[in-house]
Amino acid sequence: MGTERHPPRAMTRVPSLVLVDLDDTLYDWRWARRAGLAAVTTRWPAFSHRPMAARSREYVRLLNEMHDEVVRGRLDPEDARTRRIARLAMYCGFRLSRREAEEASEVYQIAYAAEERAVPGAGEALSRLRARAAIGVVTNHRVEEQRRKLSVIGLATAIDFLVTSEEVGVAKPHPEIFRRALDRAGVPARAAVMIGDSWEADVLGARAAGIRPIWLHRSRGRPRDPSIAQEIAGWRPVDRLLRAVADPRYARTGRGSPRSGASPSKNRPSLRAPRR
């Protein structure tokens, strides 16, 4: 009996540079944040006067409100967290004393740290992508904190470089932070793709810089305009992600090769290591 032969699998073309957001794209901030809020609610049940989803949204709103002050060094991160917890209590209909807010902040941080993890599938996806392209993280926060997160979730060595709003002086969605990442890699915008969970910061910001965006949308929220960005529900399955990163035609057809019939091996861009 002859051996059955299968046609060779087409290579998946990947751009020279893949830019990735950190919080809630690689680092599962939502998971750790909810663990922290749950621990605080166990200690102070009055927080449950608002549902978890509402508490989480308000906590994020408060964090964003204080973010610039923290990044610029005008507000200590621990003090900012204490203030957020105190204001979150007011949002839930009660007040905490300063001492109670400090205690609640500590309870939050202990539970948060215990649940830090990568977004499921992120590690494998980066490994597969990095075999074909340079990987850069573009994120809004302090350099020290974002490096810590990458280290904690085991992805510090899975990327080629990190660009933060603290070092650039502007935050996403400002195009300059994306341009700085392109300069670090030494590639033009047309040779890059950006993956992130924020429609405004990651998708619209990358698009304004001329970079093709991919929206990592893990929630069940309303879909956005597919003409602006491709949408993926997560890092898995990795093969589907690679097709989406490679070319929009892969994501639309779900096939292993482009509809045009062009040879992937001829069209695959040459990879350039980032300039350090």
Secondary structure, 3 states (H helix, E strand, C coil): CCCCCCCCCCCCCCCCEEEECCECCCECHHHHHHHHHHHHHHHCHHHHHCCHHHHHHHHHHHHHHHHHHHHCCCCCHHHHHHHHHHHHHHHCCCCCCHHHHHHHHHHHHHHHHHCCCECCCHHHHHHHHHCCCEEEEEECCCHHHHHHHHHHCCCCCCCCEEEEHHHHCCCCCCHHHHHHHHHHHCCCHHHEEEEECCHHHHHHHHHHCCCEEEEECCCCCCCCCCCCCEEECCCCCHHHHHHHHHCHHHHHHCCCCCCCCCCHHHHCCCCCCCCC
